[in-house]
Structures are given as structure tokens and as C-alpha cells.
Amino acid sequence: MILVIVDSTIITLANSGASADFIRKFLPEPRRESAQNVTSAFPGTVSNDYQKKYDLYNNYIGQLKTQQERGWQVADGWLEKPQPNKASMFRIHVTDKAGQAVTGGRVQVSFLRPSNKALDVTLDLPEAAPGFYGQPLALPAPGAWSMVMTIKRGDEVHEVKGETWIGEQQ
């Protein structure tokens, strides 16, 4: 019975926070004279739409399967060691299953900074030659970056995820 009461209390506090009455009964009085009512609540939102998550996951798995069947290959990347705040050429070569250049595509690349979302960089890479997409670019900080590339041609979508390092590795 004690276990049920303790677990129920923990679950209730985790879901809805502590009410002002609960805080007055079980917590010491605030030390500051200006303190008014003290409340506790979980500030984030929790999605309970499991059907939506299930549908999104199924769509993602379907896209991966289609992408594998299409057989596009993405090669290259930085043509020289990238340094922070210094433009370096970033170029990719996209070929199809038969090794032919994938032309006429739209390539968007996002460099995502795990430690600071404000530094994220997203840009479109122009097609410089058949199947070659790229341009010089500079990232603002050294260290690890996540990368997401989306290649679209008509209804075809190919996504590549990876990691890159800017500057000297420690």
C-alpha cells in the first residue's frame, strides 16, 4: 500500500507539478520576504499522439526503402580542410544506380551545431557541372557539426545525414 501511495504521488507530481497547497504542507517556507505563492509544474509539452508518430515513422521507413531502390550515390564533400570563418569549397557529386550524373536537382544542405542552434547554417548548393553541386562556404565555429543534405529532382527525394569537423581536431 505504501508503494502504491508513493508511486501515485511521484506520477502525479511528474505529470502536473505540485499545487500551492502541497508545497505549503510539505516544503519549508520561502526565506525571502518578497516570495509570494510558490508553484511547481513541468514546463514542456509531451506529445501523446502515438498514431501520428507511427504514421511519420512508416513514411520515413518507406522513404528509406525508395531511396535505397533508387540507388543514388553521393560522394566528395570538403575539397580542403575547413577552418572556422574561412570559406572552403564544399562540393558533392551525385550519381544514379548506373553511375550517370544526377542533373537538374535541387540540393539543400544544413550544417547543424549540436551545442548552439543559433549557429545553424542552411543553404542551397548550385549545380556547377552535370551532377556536381557546390559552392564555397564558411561555418562560424570550430568543432563538430551535424549535416543533413536533401537532394530533390522532380518527385524524387534523397536525404543524406553525416558529421563533419571544422578546424583542428583536438
Stockholm file with secondary structure:
# STOCKHOLM 1.0

chainA/1-170         MILVIVDSTIITLANSGASADFIRKFLPEPRRESAQNVTSAFPGTVSNDYQKKYDLYNNYIGQLKTQQERGWQVADGWLEKPQPNKASMFRIHVTDKAGQAVTGGRVQVSFLRPSNKALDVTLDLPEAAPGFYGQPLALPAPGAWSMVMTIKRGDEVHEVKGETWIGEQQ
#=GR chainA/1-170 SS CHHHHHHHHHHHHHHHCCCHHHHHHHSCCCSSTTCCCCCCCCCSCCCCCHHHHHHHHHHHHHHHHHHHHHTCEEEEEESSCCBTTBCEEEEEEEECTTSCBCCSCEEEEEEECTTCGGGCEEEEECEEETTEEEEEECCSSCEEEEEEEEEEETTEEEEEEEEEEESCCC
#=GC SS_cons         CHHHHHHHHHHHHHHHCCCHHHHHHHSCCCSSTTCCCCCCCCCSCCCCCHHHHHHHHHHHHHHHHHHHHHTCEEEEEESSCCBTTBCEEEEEEEECTTSCBCCSCEEEEEEECTTCGGGCEEEEECEEETTEEEEEECCSSCEEEEEEEEEEETTEEEEEEEEEEESCCC
//
